[in-house]
């Protein structure tokens, strides 16, 4: 794998966006916590320091050792990074008189600077900090200013080091992509060679070298990630790949049969295992979200291990882990600060005795889809909305029962099919229904009812790191609500979730 750009994460909510923008330039990059960088920097051609919720003046502020980077590799310091370079190198960082947050416009741009080539005065940038650089570090040369921020951008003479107090990675910075391209391509001369075609070529060669003639078992979910991982592995090792598709009883309506049928024509060696009753019996009475996730993970491993033992000489387990899974499961402040556990991150129990291979571990979701298109996978399958590994269990708030699963499967089917019938499915990144742990009073005919409430959720996103709720037409919501209440026994109220991520998450559990 290429190792072109290193991003050191100081805990900013925007760090993943930096990586997304760099990848959009066809440049491979990786994110590492500032306090745990890679030991070998020889393959990196540039480094980016992220922003941070910390103040450089705080006692517990991140304090990285940049001795192997400064003056040796091209360096771009964003927001906190820019203040860090100033504060500890002869400059001055002080609380700002006004909170510098939101849109601002560049009022001064130093002429003849490659970093700002193609950027015009009055270009909009996005600020997000309460401190400001009052004095530049030793050797600092101001490159750009706004009305309120004199040292909005600067470079340090004698080294290829640039720093900015705004965020080029967010869409609100209109020339942010241009600045990143100027730094990475024109200044750091990083090659733009990270494309779906080159990824497939590189990863297939890597898989062949790593696995050789060993056998690999893969748990298919029917989703984009595991499917693309399976096709990549099939391309690399062919009949030595054994795929197992487990029905955990928490899939969408008719999904087990439909997915098996879909895989039949893809040349994959797939076995379907119906273990729904086993999962539901183990989940009985459990209402804590994390306990549900862990129970499903444990039972899946048990079922999967039973099936894997029917195969001989299997040495590898393949997983469809993607980069957001990795990022959200590793925090700058340690595992205790993570949002939620991920079912396919963190290794295997000792008794399985299998090595793990994760072909998609370094890709974002949209990159996985582009790789899938390069591999010739059916666009309909690649366009499927993400579906959580624990299935409908985390969309049933509270304990799980077969009746609740039935209700939610029916509601979800009406919602998703409705999106498809009205040409809305491909305009939504992810959609689903949530069964709430409350009943509400209703009236059907002349009778009083006291039945379940369901919430509909539809979001637009690029990779799930951030998401906005979708403004579905009122007429569509009215029709779907009416159809759900009339057709799904046990539901008498439908609501629509209008929360974005952050502060909410896409799933409710």
C-alpha positions in Angstrom: 0.0 0.0 0.0 1.2 3.5 -0.8 2.1 5.8 2.2 2.1 9.2 0.7 0.5 11.6 3.2 0.4 11.3 7.0 -2.3 13.1 8.9 -1.7 13.5 12.7 -5.0 13.7 14.5 -5.3 16.0 17.5 -9.0 15.2 18.1 -10.7 17.5 15.7 -14.2 16.7 14.4 -12.9 17.6 11.0 -9.8 15.3 10.8 -11.7 12.7 8.7 -12.7 15.4 6.3 -9.1 16.3 5.7 -8.5 12.7 4.7 -11.5 12.8 2.4 -10.3 15.9 0.6 -6.8 14.5 0.2 -8.2 11.2 -1.2 -10.4 13.3 -3.7 -7.1 14.5 -5.1 -6.2 10.8 -5.9 -3.6 10.9 -3.1 -3.4 8.2 -0.5 -3.3 9.3 3.1 -3.6 7.8 6.6 -4.7 9.2 9.9 -2.7 8.5 13.1 -3.2 9.8 16.6 -0.6 12.6 17.3 0.7 10.6 20.2 1.1 7.3 18.3 2.6 8.1 14.9 4.2 5.5 12.6 7.7 4.6 13.6 9.0 4.7 10.1 8.3 8.0 8.2 10.6 7.2 5.2 7.7 6.5 2.8 5.7 9.7 3.6 6.0 12.7 1.3 4.1 15.2 3.4 2.5 15.6 6.8 -0.7 17.5 7.8 -1.5 18.5 11.4 -5.2 18.5 12.2 -7.2 20.9 14.3 -8.2 20.2 17.9 -10.8 21.0 20.6 -7.9 21.9 22.9 -6.2 25.2 23.4 -2.4 25.2 23.0 -2.3 27.2 26.2 -3.9 24.5 28.3 -1.8 22.2 30.5 -3.3 19.0 29.0 -3.0 20.2 25.4 -1.6 17.7 22.8 2.2 18.2 22.6 3.7 16.2 19.8 7.3 15.6 19.0 7.8 17.0 15.5 11.6 16.6 15.4 11.5 13.9 12.7 9.1 16.0 10.6 9.9 19.7 10.8 12.4 20.7 8.2 12.6 17.2 6.9 9.1 16.7 5.3 6.7 19.3 3.8 4.3 20.2 6.6 0.9 21.8 6.6 -0.5 22.8 10.1 -4.2 23.4 10.3 -5.9 25.5 13.0 -4.5 23.9 16.3 -1.5 22.8 14.4 -0.8 26.4 13.2 -1.2 27.7 16.8 1.0 24.9 18.1 3.9 25.8 15.8 3.6 29.5 16.8 3.2 29.0 20.5 6.2 26.7 21.0 8.5 28.4 18.5 8.9 32.0 19.5 5.4 33.2 18.6 2.4 34.2 20.7 -1.1 32.6 21.0 -3.7 34.4 23.0 -7.4 34.3 23.6 -9.3 36.1 20.8 -11.3 39.2 21.6 -14.1 37.7 19.6 -14.9 34.0 19.1 -13.6 33.3 15.6 -16.1 30.7 14.4 -17.8 30.4 11.1 -17.4 32.1 7.7 -14.7 34.7 7.1 -13.2 36.2 3.9 -9.5 36.6 3.0 -8.8 40.4 2.9 -5.1 40.1 2.1 -3.2 37.5 0.1 0.6 37.7 -0.4 1.5 37.8 -4.1 3.6 35.1 -5.7 3.0 32.4 -3.1 2.5 28.9 -4.6 0.3 27.9 -1.6 -2.3 30.5 -2.6 -2.0 30.2 -6.3 -5.5 30.4 -7.9 -7.0 31.8 -4.7 -8.5 35.3 -5.0 -9.0 38.0 -2.4 -12.3 37.8 -0.6 -12.2 34.0 -0.8 -14.4 32.5 1.9 -12.8 30.3 4.6 -14.1 28.6 7.7 -12.8 29.5 11.1 -13.3 27.4 14.3 -11.2 28.6 17.2 -11.3 30.8 20.3 -7.5 31.4 20.4 -5.6 33.4 17.8 -2.0 33.8 16.7 -0.9 37.3 17.9 2.7 36.9 16.9 4.2 34.5 14.3 6.9 32.0 15.2 10.6 32.6 14.4 10.9 32.8 10.6 7.2 33.2 10.1 6.0 35.1 7.0 2.3 36.1 6.8 0.6 34.8 3.7 -3.1 35.7 4.2 -5.3 37.7 6.6 -9.0 38.2 7.2 -10.7 41.3 8.6 -10.4 39.9 12.2 -7.4 37.5 11.9 -4.1 39.1 10.8 -2.2 35.8 10.7 -4.7 33.6 9.0 -2.0 31.8 7.0 1.8 31.8 7.2 4.9 29.9 6.2 8.2 29.4 8.0 11.3 30.4 6.1 14.1 27.9 5.7 11.7 24.9 5.6 8.7 23.7 3.7 6.2 24.4 6.5 2.9 26.1 6.0 0.2 26.9 8.6 -3.4 28.2 8.4 -5.9 29.1 11.2 -8.9 28.1 9.1 -10.2 24.8 7.9 -9.6 24.1 4.1 -11.2 20.7 4.4 -14.8 21.9 5.0 -17.1 22.8 2.1 -17.5 26.4 3.5 -13.9 27.1 2.6 -14.5 27.7 -1.1 -10.9 27.4 -2.3 -9.9 24.9 0.4 -9.4 22.1 -2.2 -7.2 24.4 -4.3 -5.0 25.2 -1.3 -4.6 21.5 -0.4 -3.8 20.7 -4.0 -1.3 23.6 -4.1 0.5 22.3 -1.0 0.4 18.6 -1.8 0.9 18.6 -5.6 2.8 21.8 -6.4 4.8 22.2 -3.2 5.3 18.7 -1.8 5.1 17.0 -5.2 3.1 14.1 -4.0 2.0 11.8 -6.9 -1.7 11.6 -7.7 -1.8 7.9 -8.3 -4.4 6.6 -5.9 -7.3 5.5 -8.1 -9.7 2.5 -8.0 -7.8 0.8 -10.8 -4.4 1.1 -9.0 -6.0 0.1 -5.7 -7.4 -3.1 -7.2 -4.1 -3.9 -8.9 -2.1 -3.3 -5.7 -4.4 -5.0 -3.2 -4.8 -8.1 -5.4 -1.0 -8.5 -5.7 -0.8 -7.9 -1.9 -3.4 -10.5 -1.1 -1.8 -13.1 -3.4 1.6 -12.5 -1.6 0.1 -12.6 1.9 -2.3 -15.5 1.5 -0.6 -17.7 -1.1 -2.4 -21.0 -1.4 -4.1 -20.8 2.0 -7.9 -21.0 2.4 -9.9 -18.0 3.5 -13.3 -17.9 5.0 -15.4 -14.7 4.8 -18.7 -13.8 6.5 -20.9 -12.1 3.9 -23.6 -9.7 5.0 -25.2 -8.8 1.7 -23.9 -5.3 2.0 -21.4 -3.3 -0.2 -18.3 -3.8 2.0 -18.3 -7.5 2.4 -19.4 -8.0 -1.2 -16.5 -5.9 -2.6 -14.1 -7.6 -0.2 -15.3 -11.0 -1.5 -14.9 -10.1 -5.1 -11.4 -8.8 -4.5 -10.4 -12.0 -2.7 -12.0 -14.1 -5.3 -9.9 -12.2 -7.9 -6.8 -13.0 -5.9 -7.3 -16.5 -4.7 -10.3 -17.9 -6.5 -11.7 -21.2 -5.2 -9.7 -20.9 -2.0 -12.3 -18.4 -0.8 -15.3 -19.8 1.2 -18.1 -17.4 1.9 -20.7 -17.9 4.6 -23.9 -15.8 4.8 -25.5 -16.0 8.2 -29.1 -15.1 8.8 -29.2 -13.7 12.3 -32.9 -13.2 12.3 -32.5 -9.5 12.2 -32.1 -8.9 8.5 -34.6 -7.0 6.4 -37.8 -8.7 5.1 -36.9 -11.6 2.7 -33.2 -10.4 2.7 -31.7 -13.8 3.4 -33.3 -15.4 0.3 -32.8 -12.3 -1.9 -29.1 -11.9 -1.1 -28.3 -15.6 -1.7 -30.1 -15.4 -5.1 -28.0 -12.2 -5.9 -24.7 -13.9 -5.1 -25.6 -17.0 -7.2 -24.5 -15.4 -10.5 -21.3 -13.7 -9.1 -19.0 -16.7 -9.2 -18.6 -16.8 -5.4 -18.6 -19.9 -3.3 -21.4 -19.0 -0.9 -23.2 -21.1 1.8 -26.3 -19.7 3.5 -26.8 -20.5 7.2 -30.2 -19.8 8.8 -29.5 -19.2 12.5 -32.2 -16.7 13.3 -33.8 -18.6 16.2 -30.4 -19.0 17.9 -29.7 -15.3 17.8 -33.2 -14.3 19.0 -33.1 -16.7 21.9 -29.7 -15.3 23.1 -31.0 -11.7 22.8 -34.2 -12.3 24.8 -34.5 -9.8 27.7 -31.5 -7.7 26.7 -32.2 -4.0 26.3 -28.8 -2.4 26.6 -27.4 -1.3 23.1 -23.8 -2.3 23.8 -24.8 -5.6 25.3 -27.0 -6.3 22.2 -24.1 -5.6 19.9 -21.7 -7.8 21.9 -24.2 -10.6 22.2 -24.8 -10.6 18.4 -21.0 -10.5 17.8 -20.5 -13.4 20.2 -23.3 -15.6 18.7 -22.1 -14.7 15.2 -18.6 -15.9 16.0 -20.0 -19.1 17.5 -22.2 -19.8 14.4 -19.4 -18.8 12.1 -16.9 -21.0 14.0 -19.2 -24.0 13.8 -19.4 -23.5 10.0 -15.7 -22.8 9.6 -14.9 -26.1 11.4 -16.8 -28.0 8.6 -14.1 -26.7 6.3 -10.6 -28.1 6.4 -7.3 -26.2 6.6 -8.8 -22.7 6.7 -6.1 -20.3 8.0 -7.6 -16.8 7.3 -10.7 -14.9 8.2 -11.6 -12.1 5.8 -13.6 -9.1 7.0 -15.2 -6.1 5.3 -13.8 -3.6 7.7 -13.5 -0.1 6.2 -11.7 3.0 7.3 -14.5 4.8 9.3 -14.8 1.6 11.4 -11.2 1.9 12.2 -11.2 5.6 12.9 -14.3 5.5 15.2 -12.8 2.6 17.1 -9.5 4.3 17.8 -9.5 7.6 19.7 -6.7 10.1 20.4 -7.7 9.8 24.1 -8.0 6.0 24.0 -10.8 3.5 23.6 -12.9 5.0 26.4 -13.6 8.0 24.2 -15.0 6.0 21.3 -18.6 6.5 20.2 -19.6 2.9 20.0 -18.0 -0.5 19.4 -17.8 -1.9 15.9 -18.7 -5.5 15.3 -15.8 -6.1 12.8 -13.0 -4.2 14.5 -10.8 -5.6 17.3 -9.7 -9.0 16.3 -11.0 -12.5 17.1 -11.2 -14.7 20.2 -8.2 -16.9 20.8 -10.2 -20.2 20.1 -10.7 -19.3 16.4 -7.0 -19.5 15.6 -7.4 -17.6 12.4 -5.4 -14.8 10.9 -7.4 -11.7 9.8 -7.3 -10.2 6.4 -9.1 -6.9 5.7 -8.8 -5.8 2.0 -10.9 -2.6 2.5 -9.4 -1.5 5.8 -8.0 1.8 4.3 -11.0 2.8 2.2 -13.9 5.1 2.9 -17.4 3.9 1.8 -17.6 5.9 -1.4 -14.2 4.6 -2.4 -15.4 1.0 -1.8 -18.2 1.7 -4.2 -15.8 3.0 -6.8 -13.6 0.0 -6.4 -16.7 -2.2 -6.8 -17.6 -0.5 -10.0 -14.1 -1.1 -11.3 -14.6 -4.8 -10.5 -17.8 -4.9 -12.5 -20.2 -5.5 -9.6 -23.9 -4.8 -10.3 -24.6 -1.1 -9.8 -27.9 -2.0 -7.9 -25.9 -3.9 -5.3 -23.2 -1.2 -5.0 -26.0 1.4 -4.5 -27.5 -0.4 -1.5 -27.8 1.7 1.6 -25.4 0.8 4.5 -27.0 -1.6 6.9 -25.7 -2.1 10.5 -23.9 -5.3 11.3 -26.1 -6.0 14.3 -29.1 -5.6 11.9 -32.5 -4.5 13.2 -31.5 -5.2 16.8 -30.2 -1.6 17.1 -33.3 -0.2 15.4 -35.5 -1.9 18.0 -35.0 0.2 21.1 -35.2 -2.0 24.2 -35.4 -5.7 24.2 -35.8 -7.9 21.1 -38.8 -10.2 20.5 -39.8 -12.1 17.3 -43.0 -9.9 17.2 -41.0 -6.7 17.3 -38.7 -8.0 14.5 -41.8 -8.8 12.4 -43.3 -5.3 12.9 -40.1 -3.5 12.1 -39.4 -5.7 9.0 -42.8 -4.8 7.6 -42.4 -1.1 8.4 -38.9 -1.0 6.9 -40.0 -2.8 3.8 -42.8 -0.3 3.1 -40.4 2.6 3.7 -37.5 1.3 1.6 -39.8 0.1 -1.2 -41.6 3.5 -1.2 -38.3 5.3 -1.6 -37.5 3.1 -4.6 -41.0 3.5 -6.2 -40.8 7.3 -5.9 -37.3 7.6 -7.3 -35.9 8.7 -3.9 -33.7 5.8 -2.9 -30.6 6.8 -4.8 -30.9 10.4 -3.5 -30.6 9.1 0.1 -27.4 7.7 1.6 -29.0 5.6 4.3 -32.6 5.0 5.4 -34.4 2.8 7.8 -37.1 2.6 10.4 -36.8 2.5 14.2 -39.2 0.8 16.6 -39.6 2.9 19.7 -40.1 1.4 23.2 -43.3 3.4 23.7 -47.0 2.9 22.9 -49.3 5.8 21.9 -53.1 6.2 22.0 -54.8 6.2 18.6 -58.2 5.8 17.1 -59.0 3.2 14.3 -62.7 3.2 13.3 -64.6 3.7 16.5 -62.1 1.9 18.6 -59.3 3.2 20.9 -55.9 1.7 20.2 -52.7 1.7 22.2 -50.0 0.6 19.9 -46.3 1.1 18.8 -44.6 4.2 17.5 -42.1 4.0 14.7 -39.6 6.6 13.5 -38.4 6.9 9.9 -34.8 8.0 9.3 -33.2 9.1 6.1 -29.8 10.9 5.8 -27.5 12.2 3.1 -23.7 11.7 3.6 -20.5 10.8 1.9 -19.0 8.3 4.3 -21.1 8.3 7.4 -18.7 10.5 9.4 -21.2 13.4 9.2 -24.8 13.3 8.0 -27.7 15.6 7.4 -31.4 14.5 7.5 -33.1 14.4 4.1 -36.0 16.8 3.3 -38.3 14.1 2.0 -41.5 15.4 0.3 -44.4 15.8 2.7 -46.6 14.0 0.2 -44.3 11.0 0.2 -44.1 11.0 4.0 -47.9 11.2 4.3 -48.4 8.3 1.9 -45.8 6.1 3.6 -47.2 6.9 7.1 -50.7 6.0 6.0 -49.5 2.8 4.4 -47.6 1.7 7.5 -50.5 2.4 9.9 -53.0 0.6 7.6 -50.9 -2.4 6.8 -48.7 -3.1 9.8 -50.6 -4.6 12.7 -49.4 -3.1 16.0 -48.4 0.4 14.8 -50.6 3.5 15.1 -48.1 6.4 14.9 -45.2 7.3 12.5 -42.7 10.1 13.2 -39.8 11.4 11.1 -36.3 12.0 12.5 -34.8 15.4 11.6 -31.5 15.1 13.6 -28.1 15.5 11.9 -24.8 13.9 12.8 -23.3 15.4 14.9 -24.8 15.8 17.4 -27.0 12.7 16.8 -25.7 9.5 15.3 -27.3 7.9 12.2 -28.5 4.9 14.1 -30.4 5.4 17.3 -28.4 2.8 19.3 
